[in-house]
Amino acid sequence: MTTSHVNGHVTEDSDSEKQSADLSPPEEPQKHREMAVDCPGDLGSRAMPIRRSAQLERIRQQQEDMRRRREEEEKKQDLDVTSSMRLKKLAQILPKTGIDNPIFDTEEGIFLESPNRAVKVLEVEDLLSSLKDIQHTLVDSQSQEDLYLLLQLVQNVDFQNAIKIHNSVAVHMNKASPPYPLLPNAQELTQEVQHVLHSCHQKEGQELKALLNTPHVQALLLAHDKVAEQEMMPEPVSEERYYENIGQYGDETVKIVRIEKARDIPLGATVRNELDSVIISRIVKGGAAEKSGLLHEGDEILEINGIGIRGKDVNEVFELLADMHGTLSFVLIPSQQAKPPPSKETVVHVKAHFDYDPSDDPYVPCRELGLSFQKGDILHVISQDDPNWWQAYRDGDEDNQPLAGLVPGKSFQQQREAMKQTIEEDKEPEKSGKLWCAKKNKKKRKKILYNANKNDDYDNEEILTYEEMSLYHQPANRKRPIVLIGPQNCGQNELRLRLMNSEPDRFAAAVPHTSRGRRDNEVAGRDYHFVSRQMFESDNASGKFIEFGEFEKNLYGTSVDSVRQIINSGKICLLSLHTQALKMLRNSDLKPYIIFIAPPSQERLRALLAKEGRNPKPDELREIIEKAREMEQNNGHYFDTAIVNTDLEKAFQELLRLINKLDTEPQWVPSSWLR
């Protein structure tokens, strides 16, 4: 980057590569406060610039004009003039020819051909020889006197040097220009040709396809495209025209900035209107503006490539920049706001606990920069400078997403979700006291039958946004417990039993606790841990159980210690739990891997249950699917992944693949687990 001062004004240049960039126009931009500015992708529809110097073009135009005048003069001359008249004519032509027009009469045998053909220069020896040959044919004294003067001129050393200079310049000026590239995408065209030849069975077509696939031809095409890309760029625009109009801005401190955008790096800036001014409102990470460091939030744009911007709407600015590419020269009034000291950017990895679509968000400041995501996606947040709108990449999209996208900040999302819930509650029609009480009592009875922890009411009121995540690779001697979650009749219990039976040395189930007495065929520590009711209740009050419940006046539960026992033995603990146990399990140090077993379509679910000899009613099938939807809606933020059980064998193989992947690939886990 370079900076210069001209008449008290600052000029800055970026050092980015000279290429073009593209961005699709937004939809309904008038609904947003900011507009992204960038260049369109339809570069192929515009005429390409001509790479010839203005001076060379001017000289060639003069040559063409003089050639036409010469032809008109020759038509007027008598073809049967005497040798003396021809010599006089030659003497008159020579002063008119020279560097600007190295063309001579071909009838005399001494000539330079037109610029479109090979150049034949006039040598001094040839001229002397021609004059001596003509001398013997002249009879009148005037012609001989003229010829004598010409011979003296040609034999003069200064004249001979001038001829040599003339010849050198003529050869250089008439040298053929290098071929100008028509398109910068020879590689793409080659791929299209190969695609056409794919179905060709002729020998010539197959030979051409093999030739185009050779490394040398591919390298040649790559070199062609690189050179063509540079050749087809427009020549730099002189800064003089920008300096001429700077005085109209009075005492304002004006800065001139030049940014050269690469093809794959958009400008990455948004603008907003403040009265007649167009202000840069946001610099997006990953764009040319951010990488150059020359544009800043709060700068007012006065001109772009010599075009005045004041008084234009942000939509007009977008349309203007859509036709610009390559070098962009901005005339700016720098922001008067104090710039904070540069801070080291840290990337924060979060898991989204809600779905987001910027096209449905009326508050997103710039729709085309909004980043859509779904519940469970991992987002890499690279900037939280604006607490309301973070800049982030979606995991896996970094290579295909040059610009960071805007996502709602955590506090902003919580505030508007809370407001949304309040509005929905106010709009909810009043229900009869009987129905409301019945619903409330039903919820309480459900909690009495099954309890996972003491904070269910708080969970229902929690507004889920993001959870900070980190990569974790499980140790070889400490396997993560596998938790299968799903509604009844979806196959999670069958899959759990199948895993344990297929590899008993690898998988095991946690031994549950119970307050009932031991039966004759039961072994303590193998079938159950038998404890007194008082001890069970005491351990439960201490938070030692992941889940517990009461059946026929006896308490049953799965403790954290029993799961830890399986982990310490080197095996993988398999659990099939109720969703209400998930929070307790995730708050422990067990680092569970939670898999949701989802039902297939209603017809497919009927077929699967029919294989087991069941004949469920349509209402029962709908209830299973509705229950699964409710579980995913309320607890999906706990799930690591999901398997749709369309076929038990396929579901088993997919489950085994996911478990094996834990040994070979790191997984995203809550950062709180690793602190």
C-alpha positions as CSV (number, residue, x, y, z in Angstrom):
1,M,0.0,0.0,0.0
2,T,1.3,3.5,-0.9
3,T,0.2,6.9,0.4
4,S,0.9,10.3,-1.2
5,H,-0.2,13.8,-0.5
6,V,-1.4,16.1,-3.4
7,N,-2.5,19.7,-2.6
8,G,-3.1,18.8,1.0
9,H,-5.1,15.7,0.1
10,V,-4.2,12.1,0.8
11,T,-4.0,9.4,-1.9
12,E,-3.8,5.7,-0.9
13,D,-3.4,2.6,-3.1
14,S,-4.0,-1.1,-2.3
15,D,-1.7,-3.8,-3.4
16,S,-4.3,-6.4,-4.3
17,E,-4.2,-8.3,-7.6
18,K,-5.7,-6.6,-10.6
19,Q,-8.7,-8.8,-11.5
20,S,-12.4,-8.5,-11.6
21,A,-15.1,-9.5,-9.0
22,D,-18.8,-10.4,-9.0
23,L,-21.8,-10.3,-6.7
24,S,-25.4,-11.0,-7.5
25,P,-27.8,-8.1,-6.9
26,P,-30.0,-8.2,-3.8
27,E,-33.8,-8.8,-3.7
28,E,-36.0,-6.0,-2.5
29,P,-33.1,-3.9,-1.1
30,Q,-35.3,-1.0,-0.2
31,K,-36.4,-2.9,2.9
32,H,-33.0,-2.8,4.4
33,R,-30.9,0.0,5.8
34,E,-27.7,-1.0,4.2
35,M,-26.8,-2.0,0.6
36,A,-23.8,-4.1,-0.3
37,V,-21.7,-2.7,-3.0
38,D,-19.8,-4.9,-5.5
39,C,-19.3,-5.8,-9.1
40,P,-21.6,-8.1,-11.2
41,G,-20.5,-11.4,-12.7
42,D,-21.7,-10.8,-16.3
43,L,-18.3,-9.6,-17.5
44,G,-18.6,-11.6,-20.7
45,S,-21.5,-9.5,-22.0
46,R,-19.4,-6.3,-22.1
47,A,-16.9,-5.2,-24.8
48,M,-13.3,-5.9,-23.9
49,P,-10.8,-3.0,-23.8
50,I,-8.2,-2.6,-26.6
51,R,-4.6,-2.9,-25.5
52,R,-2.9,-0.4,-27.9
53,S,-1.2,2.8,-27.0
54,A,-2.9,6.0,-28.1
55,Q,0.2,7.3,-29.7
56,L,0.6,4.3,-32.0
57,E,-3.1,4.5,-33.0
58,R,-2.7,8.2,-33.8
59,I,0.4,7.5,-36.0
60,R,-1.3,4.7,-37.9
61,Q,-4.4,6.9,-38.5
62,Q,-2.1,9.6,-39.9
63,Q,-0.5,7.1,-42.2
64,E,-3.8,5.9,-43.5
65,D,-5.0,9.5,-44.2
66,M,-1.8,10.3,-46.1
67,R,-2.0,7.1,-48.0
68,R,-5.5,8.0,-49.2
69,R,-4.3,11.5,-50.2
70,R,-1.4,10.0,-52.1
71,E,-3.7,7.7,-54.0
72,E,-5.9,10.6,-55.0
73,E,-2.9,12.6,-56.2
74,E,-1.6,9.7,-58.2
75,K,-4.9,9.4,-60.0
76,K,-4.6,13.0,-61.1
77,Q,-1.0,12.6,-62.4
78,D,-0.2,11.7,-66.0
79,L,1.1,8.2,-66.3
80,D,3.3,9.2,-69.2
81,V,5.3,11.9,-67.5
82,T,9.0,12.2,-68.3
83,S,11.7,10.8,-66.0
84,S,12.5,14.4,-65.0
85,M,9.0,14.9,-63.8
86,R,9.1,11.6,-61.9
87,L,12.3,12.8,-60.1
88,K,10.7,16.1,-59.2
89,K,7.7,14.2,-57.9
90,L,10.0,12.0,-55.8
91,A,11.7,15.1,-54.4
92,Q,8.4,16.5,-53.4
93,I,7.2,13.4,-51.7
94,L,10.3,12.7,-49.6
95,P,9.9,15.8,-47.3
96,K,6.3,14.7,-46.7
97,T,7.3,11.2,-45.7
98,G,9.2,10.4,-42.6
99,I,8.6,9.0,-39.1
100,D,4.9,9.7,-39.2
101,N,4.4,8.2,-42.6
102,P,7.1,5.8,-43.8
103,I,5.4,5.1,-47.2
104,F,6.9,5.6,-50.7
105,D,5.6,5.2,-54.2
106,T,5.8,1.6,-55.3
107,E,6.0,2.6,-58.9
108,E,9.6,3.8,-58.4
109,G,10.8,0.5,-57.0
110,I,11.8,2.1,-53.7
111,F,9.0,1.7,-51.1
112,L,7.8,0.8,-47.7
113,E,4.7,-1.3,-47.6
114,S,1.6,-0.5,-45.6
115,P,1.6,-1.2,-41.9
116,N,-0.6,-4.2,-42.5
117,R,2.1,-6.0,-44.4
118,A,5.8,-6.8,-44.0
119,V,8.0,-3.6,-43.9
120,K,10.6,-3.1,-46.7
121,V,13.0,-0.3,-45.8
122,L,14.9,2.0,-48.1
123,E,18.7,1.6,-48.0
124,V,21.1,4.4,-49.0
125,E,23.0,2.1,-51.4
126,D,19.8,1.2,-53.2
127,L,18.9,4.9,-53.6
128,L,22.4,5.8,-55.0
129,S,22.3,2.9,-57.4
130,S,18.8,3.9,-58.7
131,L,19.9,7.5,-59.1
132,K,23.0,6.5,-61.1
133,D,20.9,4.3,-63.4
134,I,18.5,7.1,-64.1
135,Q,21.4,9.6,-64.8
136,H,22.2,7.8,-68.1
137,T,18.6,8.2,-69.4
138,L,18.2,11.9,-68.8
139,V,18.8,14.2,-71.8
140,D,17.7,17.7,-70.7
141,S,20.0,19.9,-68.6
142,Q,17.4,20.7,-66.0
143,S,16.9,17.1,-65.1
144,Q,20.6,16.4,-64.9
145,E,21.0,19.4,-62.6
146,D,18.2,18.1,-60.4
147,L,19.8,14.7,-60.3
148,Y,23.2,16.2,-59.3
149,L,21.6,17.9,-56.4
150,L,19.9,14.7,-55.3
151,L,23.2,12.8,-55.5
152,Q,24.9,15.3,-53.3
153,L,22.1,15.1,-50.8
154,V,22.2,11.3,-50.6
155,Q,25.9,11.2,-50.2
156,N,25.8,13.6,-47.3
157,V,26.6,11.8,-44.0
158,D,23.9,13.6,-42.0
159,F,21.3,12.5,-44.6
160,Q,22.5,8.9,-44.5
161,N,22.2,8.9,-40.7
162,A,18.7,10.3,-41.0
163,I,17.8,7.5,-43.4
164,K,19.1,4.9,-41.0
165,I,17.1,6.4,-38.1
166,H,14.1,6.6,-40.4
167,N,14.4,2.9,-41.3
168,S,14.8,1.8,-37.6
169,V,11.7,3.8,-36.5
170,A,9.7,2.6,-39.5
171,V,10.5,-1.1,-38.7
172,H,9.6,-0.6,-35.0
173,M,6.4,1.4,-35.7
174,N,5.2,-1.0,-38.3
175,K,6.0,-4.1,-36.3
176,A,2.9,-6.3,-36.0
177,S,1.1,-6.0,-32.6
178,P,0.9,-9.3,-30.6
179,P,-2.4,-11.1,-30.9
180,Y,-5.1,-9.8,-28.6
181,P,-6.9,-12.5,-26.5
182,L,-10.6,-12.8,-27.2
183,L,-11.5,-14.5,-24.0
184,P,-9.8,-15.2,-20.7
185,N,-11.4,-18.6,-20.1
186,A,-9.8,-21.0,-22.5
187,Q,-9.8,-23.7,-19.8
188,E,-13.5,-23.5,-19.4
189,L,-14.1,-23.7,-23.1
190,T,-11.8,-26.7,-23.3
191,Q,-13.9,-28.4,-20.6
192,E,-17.0,-27.7,-22.7
193,V,-15.4,-29.2,-25.8
194,Q,-14.4,-32.3,-23.8
195,H,-18.0,-32.6,-22.5
196,V,-19.3,-32.5,-26.1
197,L,-16.6,-35.0,-27.2
198,H,-17.6,-37.4,-24.4
199,S,-20.4,-38.9,-26.5
200,C,-18.4,-38.7,-29.7
201,H,-17.2,-42.1,-31.1
202,Q,-15.3,-40.9,-34.1
203,K,-11.5,-41.4,-34.0
204,E,-10.7,-37.7,-34.6
205,G,-13.0,-36.7,-31.7
206,Q,-11.3,-39.1,-29.3
207,E,-7.8,-38.0,-30.4
208,L,-8.8,-34.3,-29.8
209,K,-10.2,-35.2,-26.4
210,A,-6.9,-37.0,-25.5
211,L,-4.9,-34.1,-26.8
212,L,-6.8,-31.5,-24.7
213,N,-6.3,-33.7,-21.6
214,T,-2.5,-33.8,-21.9
215,P,-0.6,-31.9,-19.1
216,H,1.3,-29.7,-21.6
217,V,-1.9,-28.5,-23.3
218,Q,-3.5,-27.9,-19.9
219,A,-0.5,-25.9,-18.8
220,L,-0.6,-23.9,-22.0
221,L,-4.3,-23.0,-21.5
222,L,-3.6,-22.0,-17.9
223,A,-0.8,-19.7,-19.0
224,H,-3.1,-18.3,-21.8
225,D,-5.8,-17.5,-19.3
226,K,-3.4,-15.9,-16.8
227,V,-1.9,-13.6,-19.5
228,A,-5.3,-12.8,-21.1
229,E,-6.7,-11.9,-17.7
230,Q,-3.9,-9.3,-17.3
231,E,-4.1,-8.1,-20.9
232,M,-7.9,-7.5,-20.8
233,M,-7.8,-5.3,-17.8
234,P,-8.5,-1.6,-18.6
235,E,-5.5,0.7,-18.4
236,P,-5.2,2.7,-15.2
237,V,-7.1,5.9,-15.1
238,S,-5.1,9.1,-14.6
239,E,-5.6,10.7,-11.2
240,E,-5.4,14.2,-12.7
241,R,-9.1,14.4,-13.3
242,Y,-9.8,13.6,-9.6
243,Y,-7.4,16.3,-8.4
244,E,-9.1,18.9,-10.7
245,N,-12.4,18.7,-8.8
246,I,-11.1,18.3,-5.3
247,G,-11.4,22.1,-4.7
248,Q,-15.2,21.9,-4.9
249,Y,-15.3,20.2,-1.5
250,G,-14.0,23.3,0.3
251,D,-12.1,22.9,3.5
252,E,-13.1,19.2,3.9
253,T,-10.2,16.8,4.3
254,V,-10.4,14.6,1.2
255,K,-8.7,11.3,0.7
256,I,-8.3,9.4,-2.6
257,V,-8.2,5.6,-2.3
258,R,-7.6,3.1,-5.1
259,I,-8.6,-0.5,-4.6
260,E,-8.0,-3.2,-7.2
261,K,-10.4,-6.1,-6.7
262,A,-9.5,-9.7,-7.5
263,R,-12.1,-11.8,-9.4
264,D,-12.8,-14.0,-6.4
265,I,-12.7,-11.3,-3.7
266,P,-15.7,-9.1,-3.6
267,L,-15.5,-5.5,-2.4
268,G,-17.2,-6.5,0.9
269,A,-18.7,-3.1,2.1
270,T,-22.2,-1.8,2.7
271,V,-23.4,1.8,2.5
272,R,-26.2,3.8,4.0
273,N,-27.8,7.2,3.3
274,E,-27.5,10.1,5.8
275,L,-29.5,12.9,4.1
276,D,-27.6,13.5,0.8
277,S,-24.5,11.6,2.0
278,V,-23.5,8.0,1.2
279,I,-21.7,6.6,4.2
280,I,-19.8,3.3,4.5
281,S,-21.7,1.5,7.3
282,R,-19.9,-1.8,7.4
283,I,-16.7,-3.5,6.3
284,V,-17.2,-7.2,5.8
285,K,-14.5,-9.7,6.6
286,G,-12.9,-11.5,3.6
287,G,-13.6,-8.7,1.1
288,A,-11.2,-6.5,-0.9
289,A,-12.1,-3.5,1.3
290,E,-11.2,-5.2,4.5
291,K,-7.9,-6.7,3.1
292,S,-6.8,-3.4,1.7
293,G,-7.4,-1.5,5.0
294,L,-8.2,1.7,3.0
295,L,-12.0,2.0,3.5
296,H,-13.4,2.5,7.0
297,E,-16.8,2.6,8.6
298,G,-18.1,6.2,8.7
299,D,-16.2,7.3,5.6
300,E,-18.3,9.4,3.2
301,I,-18.0,8.5,-0.5
302,L,-17.8,11.6,-2.7
303,E,-16.8,10.0,-6.0
304,I,-16.2,6.6,-7.5
305,N,-14.0,6.6,-10.7
306,G,-14.8,10.3,-11.2
307,I,-18.6,9.9,-10.8
308,G,-20.2,12.0,-8.1
309,I,-22.0,10.0,-5.3
310,R,-23.5,12.7,-3.1
311,G,-27.3,12.8,-3.4
312,K,-27.6,9.3,-4.8
313,D,-29.7,6.6,-3.2
314,V,-27.9,3.4,-2.0
315,N,-29.7,1.5,-4.7
316,E,-28.2,3.9,-7.3
317,V,-24.8,3.4,-5.8
318,F,-25.3,-0.4,-6.1
319,E,-26.3,-0.1,-9.8
320,L,-23.4,2.1,-10.5
321,L,-20.8,-0.2,-9.0
322,A,-22.4,-3.2,-10.7
323,D,-20.9,-2.0,-14.0
324,M,-17.4,-1.4,-12.5
325,H,-14.5,-3.8,-12.1
326,G,-10.8,-3.7,-11.8
327,T,-9.4,-0.5,-10.4
328,L,-11.9,1.5,-8.3
329,S,-10.8,5.0,-7.3
330,F,-12.7,6.5,-4.3
331,V,-12.8,10.1,-3.2
332,L,-13.7,10.1,0.5
333,I,-14.2,12.3,3.4
334,P,-12.6,10.2,6.2
335,S,-14.7,9.4,9.3
336,Q,-14.2,11.9,12.2
337,Q,-14.9,9.1,14.7
338,A,-12.0,8.0,16.7
339,K,-10.9,4.6,15.4
340,P,-10.4,2.0,18.2
341,P,-6.9,0.5,18.4
342,P,-6.6,-2.7,16.3
343,S,-7.3,-5.8,18.4
344,K,-6.3,-9.3,17.7
345,E,-9.3,-11.1,16.1
346,T,-10.2,-14.3,17.8
347,V,-12.5,-16.8,16.1
348,V,-15.3,-18.1,18.3
349,H,-16.9,-21.4,17.3
350,V,-20.6,-21.7,18.2
351,K,-23.4,-24.3,17.6
352,A,-26.7,-22.7,16.5
353,H,-29.7,-23.7,18.6
354,F,-32.2,-22.1,16.2
355,D,-32.9,-21.9,12.4
356,Y,-32.2,-18.6,10.7
357,D,-33.2,-17.3,7.2
358,P,-32.2,-13.7,6.4
359,S,-34.9,-13.5,3.7
360,D,-37.5,-13.7,6.4
361,D,-35.8,-11.3,8.8
362,P,-36.9,-7.6,8.4
363,Y,-34.2,-6.5,10.8
364,V,-31.1,-7.7,8.9
365,P,-29.3,-4.6,7.8
366,C,-28.2,-6.0,4.5
367,R,-30.1,-9.0,3.2
368,E,-27.6,-10.2,0.6
369,L,-25.0,-10.5,3.3
370,G,-27.2,-12.4,5.7
371,L,-26.0,-16.0,6.4
372,S,-28.7,-18.6,6.7
373,F,-28.2,-21.6,8.9
374,Q,-30.1,-24.4,10.6
375,K,-30.3,-25.7,14.2
376,G,-27.1,-27.7,14.9
377,D,-24.9,-26.0,12.4
378,I,-21.4,-24.9,13.5
379,L,-20.6,-21.2,12.9
380,H,-17.2,-19.7,13.0
381,V,-17.7,-16.1,14.3
382,I,-14.8,-13.9,13.2
383,S,-16.1,-10.5,14.3
384,Q,-18.3,-9.3,17.1
385,D,-17.6,-5.6,16.6
386,D,-21.3,-5.0,16.1
387,P,-22.9,-6.8,19.1
388,N,-26.2,-7.0,17.2
389,W,-24.9,-8.5,14.0
390,W,-21.9,-10.8,14.1
391,Q,-19.9,-11.8,11.0
392,A,-19.4,-15.5,10.6
393,Y,-18.8,-18.5,8.3
394,R,-20.7,-21.7,8.3
395,D,-18.5,-24.7,9.0
396,G,-17.4,-26.3,5.8
397,D,-18.3,-23.3,3.6
398,E,-15.1,-21.3,4.2
399,D,-13.6,-22.1,0.8
400,N,-16.8,-21.4,-1.2
401,Q,-17.8,-18.3,0.8
402,P,-15.4,-15.5,0.2
403,L,-17.3,-13.0,2.4
404,A,-18.3,-13.5,5.9
405,G,-22.1,-13.4,6.5
406,L,-24.2,-11.5,9.0
407,V,-25.9,-13.5,11.8
408,P,-27.8,-12.1,14.7
409,G,-25.7,-11.6,17.9
410,K,-26.6,-13.6,21.0
411,S,-28.0,-10.8,23.1
412,F,-29.9,-9.3,20.2
413,Q,-31.4,-12.7,19.3
414,Q,-32.4,-13.3,22.9
415,Q,-34.0,-9.9,23.2
416,R,-36.1,-10.2,20.1
417,E,-37.1,-13.8,20.9
418,A,-38.2,-12.7,24.4
419,M,-40.2,-9.9,22.8
420,K,-41.7,-12.3,20.3
421,Q,-42.8,-14.7,23.0
422,T,-44.4,-11.8,25.0
423,I,-46.3,-10.7,21.9
424,E,-47.5,-14.2,21.2
425,E,-48.6,-14.7,24.8
426,D,-50.6,-11.4,24.7
427,K,-52.3,-12.5,21.4
428,E,-53.1,-15.9,22.7
429,P,-56.9,-16.2,23.2
430,E,-58.2,-16.6,26.7
431,K,-59.0,-20.2,27.6
432,S,-61.5,-21.5,30.1
433,G,-60.1,-22.0,33.6
434,K,-61.0,-25.7,33.4
435,L,-59.0,-26.4,30.3
436,W,-56.0,-24.4,31.5
437,C,-56.0,-26.2,34.9
438,A,-56.3,-29.5,33.2
439,K,-53.3,-28.9,31.0
440,K,-51.3,-27.6,33.9
441,N,-52.2,-30.5,36.1
442,K,-51.4,-33.0,33.3
443,K,-47.9,-31.5,33.1
444,K,-47.4,-31.9,36.8
445,R,-48.6,-35.5,36.8
446,K,-46.0,-36.2,34.1
447,K,-43.2,-34.8,36.2
448,I,-44.3,-36.9,39.2
449,L,-44.1,-40.1,37.1
450,Y,-40.7,-39.2,35.7
451,N,-38.0,-36.8,36.9
452,A,-34.6,-36.1,35.4
453,N,-33.6,-32.9,37.3
454,K,-35.1,-30.0,39.2
455,N,-34.9,-27.3,36.6
456,D,-37.4,-28.4,34.0
457,D,-39.5,-25.2,34.4
458,Y,-36.4,-23.1,33.9
459,D,-35.4,-25.1,30.8
460,N,-38.8,-24.4,29.2
461,E,-38.2,-20.6,29.8
462,E,-34.7,-20.6,28.4
463,I,-34.1,-18.8,25.1
464,L,-31.7,-20.8,23.1
465,T,-29.3,-19.0,20.7
466,Y,-25.7,-20.2,20.5
467,E,-23.4,-22.5,22.5
468,E,-19.6,-22.1,22.3
469,M,-18.0,-25.3,20.9
470,S,-14.5,-26.8,20.6
471,L,-13.0,-29.8,18.8
472,Y,-12.5,-32.9,20.9
473,H,-10.8,-36.2,20.1
474,Q,-11.8,-39.0,22.5
475,P,-8.9,-40.8,24.1
476,A,-8.4,-44.5,23.1
477,N,-8.9,-45.6,26.7
478,R,-11.9,-43.4,27.6
479,K,-14.8,-43.8,25.2
480,R,-17.7,-41.4,25.1
481,P,-21.0,-43.0,26.2
482,I,-23.5,-43.4,23.3
483,V,-27.1,-42.2,24.1
484,L,-30.0,-43.2,21.9
485,I,-33.0,-40.9,22.0
486,G,-36.3,-41.3,20.3
487,P,-40.0,-41.9,20.8
488,Q,-41.3,-45.5,21.5
489,N,-41.5,-47.9,18.5
490,C,-38.8,-46.1,16.6
491,G,-36.1,-48.8,17.1
492,Q,-33.7,-47.2,19.6
493,N,-34.0,-50.2,22.0
494,E,-33.6,-52.7,19.3
495,L,-30.5,-50.9,18.0
496,R,-29.0,-50.8,21.5
497,L,-29.5,-54.5,22.1
498,R,-28.1,-55.4,18.6
499,L,-24.9,-53.4,19.3
500,M,-24.3,-55.2,22.7
501,N,-25.0,-58.6,21.2
502,S,-22.8,-58.0,18.1
503,E,-19.7,-56.9,20.1
504,P,-20.1,-57.7,23.8
505,D,-16.4,-57.0,24.5
506,R,-16.8,-53.5,23.1
507,F,-20.3,-52.4,24.2
508,A,-22.0,-52.6,27.6
509,A,-25.0,-51.2,29.4
510,A,-24.9,-49.3,32.7
511,V,-26.3,-51.3,35.7
512,P,-29.3,-49.5,37.1
513,H,-30.2,-48.9,40.7
514,T,-33.4,-50.0,42.4
515,S,-35.1,-49.8,45.8
516,R,-36.9,-53.1,45.4
517,G,-35.7,-56.3,46.9
518,R,-33.5,-58.8,45.0
519,R,-35.2,-61.7,43.4
520,D,-33.8,-65.3,43.4
521,N,-32.4,-65.3,39.9
522,E,-30.9,-61.8,40.1
523,V,-27.3,-61.0,40.9
524,A,-26.4,-57.7,42.6
525,G,-24.1,-55.6,40.5
526,R,-25.0,-57.5,37.3
527,D,-28.8,-57.0,37.1
528,Y,-29.2,-54.1,39.5
529,H,-27.6,-52.3,42.3
530,F,-30.0,-53.0,45.2
531,V,-30.2,-50.2,47.7
532,S,-32.7,-49.1,50.3
533,R,-35.3,-46.5,49.5
534,Q,-33.7,-44.1,51.9
535,M,-30.3,-44.4,50.3
536,F,-31.8,-44.1,46.8
537,E,-33.6,-40.8,47.8
538,S,-30.4,-39.5,49.5
539,D,-28.3,-40.2,46.4
540,N,-31.0,-38.6,44.2
541,A,-31.0,-35.5,46.3
542,S,-27.2,-35.3,45.9
543,G,-27.6,-35.4,42.1
544,K,-26.1,-38.8,41.5
545,F,-28.7,-40.0,39.1
546,I,-29.0,-39.2,35.5
547,E,-32.6,-40.3,35.5
548,F,-35.0,-42.0,37.9
549,G,-38.6,-42.9,38.2
550,E,-41.1,-44.8,40.3
551,F,-42.9,-48.0,39.3
552,E,-45.2,-50.0,41.6
553,K,-43.9,-48.1,44.6
554,N,-40.3,-49.0,43.8
555,L,-37.7,-46.5,42.6
556,Y,-35.5,-47.1,39.6
557,G,-32.6,-45.0,38.2
558,T,-29.3,-44.8,36.2
559,S,-26.5,-43.2,38.2
560,V,-23.5,-41.3,36.9
561,D,-21.2,-43.7,38.7
562,S,-22.6,-46.7,37.0
563,V,-21.9,-45.1,33.6
564,R,-18.4,-44.0,34.7
565,Q,-17.8,-47.7,35.7
566,I,-18.3,-48.9,32.1
567,I,-16.1,-46.0,30.7
568,N,-13.3,-46.9,33.1
569,S,-13.4,-50.5,31.9
570,G,-12.5,-49.3,28.4
571,K,-15.9,-50.2,26.9
572,I,-18.5,-48.0,25.3
573,C,-21.5,-47.4,27.5
574,L,-24.9,-47.6,25.7
575,L,-27.8,-45.7,27.1
576,S,-31.4,-45.3,26.0
577,L,-32.8,-42.3,27.9
578,H,-35.8,-40.0,28.1
579,T,-35.2,-36.5,26.8
580,Q,-35.6,-35.0,30.3
581,A,-32.3,-36.7,31.3
582,L,-30.2,-35.0,28.7
583,K,-29.4,-31.8,30.5
584,M,-28.2,-33.7,33.6
585,L,-26.1,-36.0,31.4
586,R,-24.5,-33.1,29.5
587,N,-23.7,-31.2,32.7
588,S,-21.7,-34.2,34.0
589,D,-18.2,-35.0,33.0
590,L,-19.2,-38.0,30.9
591,K,-19.1,-36.2,27.5
592,P,-22.0,-38.1,25.9
593,Y,-22.5,-38.5,22.2
594,I,-26.3,-38.2,21.7
595,I,-28.0,-39.7,18.6
596,F,-31.6,-39.1,17.8
597,I,-33.4,-42.0,16.3
598,A,-36.2,-40.5,14.1
599,P,-39.2,-42.3,12.6
600,P,-39.6,-42.5,8.8
601,S,-42.8,-41.5,7.0
602,Q,-46.1,-42.8,8.3
603,E,-46.4,-45.5,5.6
604,R,-42.8,-46.7,6.1
605,L,-43.3,-46.7,9.9
606,R,-46.4,-48.9,9.4
607,A,-44.4,-51.4,7.3
608,L,-41.5,-51.6,9.8
609,L,-43.9,-52.3,12.7
610,A,-45.8,-54.8,10.6
611,K,-42.5,-56.8,10.3
612,E,-42.6,-57.1,14.1
613,G,-46.1,-58.4,14.0
614,R,-47.7,-55.1,15.1
615,N,-50.7,-53.5,13.4
616,P,-50.8,-49.9,14.7
617,K,-53.8,-47.6,14.1
618,P,-53.3,-44.4,12.0
619,D,-53.7,-42.3,15.2
620,E,-50.9,-44.2,16.9
621,L,-48.6,-43.7,13.9
622,R,-49.4,-40.0,13.9
623,E,-48.8,-39.8,17.6
624,I,-45.3,-41.4,17.2
625,I,-44.4,-38.9,14.5
626,E,-45.8,-36.0,16.4
627,K,-43.9,-37.1,19.5
628,A,-40.6,-37.2,17.5
629,R,-41.3,-33.7,16.2
630,E,-41.9,-32.4,19.7
631,M,-38.7,-34.1,21.0
632,E,-36.6,-32.6,18.3
633,Q,-38.2,-29.2,18.7
634,N,-37.6,-29.0,22.5
635,N,-34.4,-30.9,22.8
636,G,-32.8,-30.9,19.4
637,H,-30.0,-28.6,20.6
638,Y,-28.7,-31.5,22.7
639,F,-28.4,-33.9,19.7
640,D,-25.1,-34.5,18.0
641,T,-26.7,-36.2,15.0
642,A,-29.8,-38.0,13.9
643,I,-30.6,-41.3,12.1
644,V,-33.9,-41.8,10.3
645,N,-34.8,-45.4,10.8
646,T,-36.3,-46.4,7.4
647,D,-34.7,-49.8,7.7
648,L,-33.3,-51.5,10.8
649,E,-30.3,-53.0,9.1
650,K,-29.4,-49.7,7.4
651,A,-29.9,-47.8,10.6
652,F,-27.6,-50.3,12.5
653,Q,-24.8,-49.9,9.9
654,E,-25.1,-46.1,10.0
655,L,-25.1,-46.1,13.8
656,L,-21.9,-48.3,13.8
657,R,-20.3,-45.9,11.3
658,L,-21.0,-42.9,13.5
659,I,-19.6,-44.7,16.6
660,N,-16.4,-45.8,14.7
661,K,-15.9,-42.2,13.5
662,L,-15.5,-41.0,17.0
663,D,-12.1,-42.9,17.1
664,T,-10.8,-41.3,13.9
665,E,-12.2,-37.8,13.7
666,P,-12.5,-35.0,16.3
667,Q,-16.0,-33.9,17.1
668,W,-17.5,-30.5,18.2
669,V,-18.3,-30.5,21.9
670,P,-19.3,-27.7,24.3
671,S,-16.3,-25.7,25.3
672,S,-17.3,-25.9,28.9
673,W,-16.5,-29.7,28.8
674,L,-12.8,-28.9,28.2
675,R,-12.3,-26.2,30.8
